[in-house]
Amino acid sequence: MVENTYNFTLSNSKTIERIIEDDNVGINHIVLSKDDALPEHYSNSNVYMIVARGTVTLQLNEQEPHSYPSGNIVTIPFKTKMNVKNIGDETLEFFIVKAPSPKVMINQ
């Protein structure tokens, strides 16, 4: 086979998993229940957040929070302070694509 396949968890409860981490890209899968959040952190690469289900609320750097429903892709620059929350009633599910891989960005 030429292709590789990767699995991710189908869930409605809090899930944080690394799907792919190689020199080209990092891909994470995250599920957050109502009122769940990720710890405040800085983006360690260029981030492409793909909202698959629910609505993500983001506070980036010192901006006011903004919300993005499923069907949106949000781009976040390298070294941006991120607060990621689910303040909606629906389960939030999204994928984070980091390009290039954070392994490459370490020396930036």
N, C-alpha and C positions, 0 to 999 in steps of 0.2 A: 504494500500500500504506500502511496505517495503521501496521503493526507494523515493528519493526526486528529484525534477527537478528544474533547475535554468535556467533562460533566460538571454541572453545577446543581446545587440543591434546590428542589422545588419545595418551598416552605412559606408559611404565613407568620412564623416566629423569627426573632432576631437571628440573622445569619450574616457572618462576615467571612468571606473565603477568597483566597488567592487562587485564581484559575490558571493563569499563565504568568510566568516570570522568566523571560529570556533576554538576550541582548537587544532584541528589537522592540518588545512591547511588554507592558505589564497589564493584566486584566484581572480586576476584582469584581466579585458579585456580592451585593449587600441587600438584605431585607431588614426593614425596620418596622416594628409595630407602632401603633399610635403612641406619641410622646417619647419614643426612643430617639437617641441621637448618637452621633459619633463623637469621640473626644476632639476638642479643638486641636487642629494640627495645621502644618504648612504643606502645601502641595510639593511633592518631591520630583515632579516632572510636569510637563504639559498635560493637563487632565481634560478628558472628554467624558462627561457624565451623561449616560444614556438612561433616561427615565422610562422604565418599562411598565410600571404599575404605580398608581397613587400619585402623590404630589410631594416633591422634595422642597424644603425650605432651606435656603443658603444665605448665610451672612459671610461675605467675603471682605477681608481686611476690615475697614471701619464703615463700610456701607450699611445701609438699612437692609434688613432681610428681604429677599425676593423668593417667590414660590413659582415652581415650574411643574406642570402636570405631565402625566405620561404622554409620550409622543414627542418629547423635547430632548435635544442634545445640548448640553451646556458646556462651553469651553472655559477652562480656568487656567490662567498662566502659572508657570513655574514660580515657586516661592510665595504663593498667595496664602494668607491666613484663612482657614476654612472652618466654618461651623455648619454642620450638616444635621438637619432635624426632620422628623416626621411629626408635624403638628396637626395633620389631617386625621380624619376618621378611618380612612382606608389604609391597608397595608401598603408600605412603600417598598418598591423593588427597583434597583438600578444597577447598572454596570459601570465600572470606572475603567476607562482605557487610558493608560499612561504611555505617552510616546514622546521621545524615545523612552526606553525602559529606565526606571530610576537607577539601575546599576550603571548606566552610562552617564546619568546626570550628576552623580556624586561629586565629580571633580569640577562642576560648573560654578 
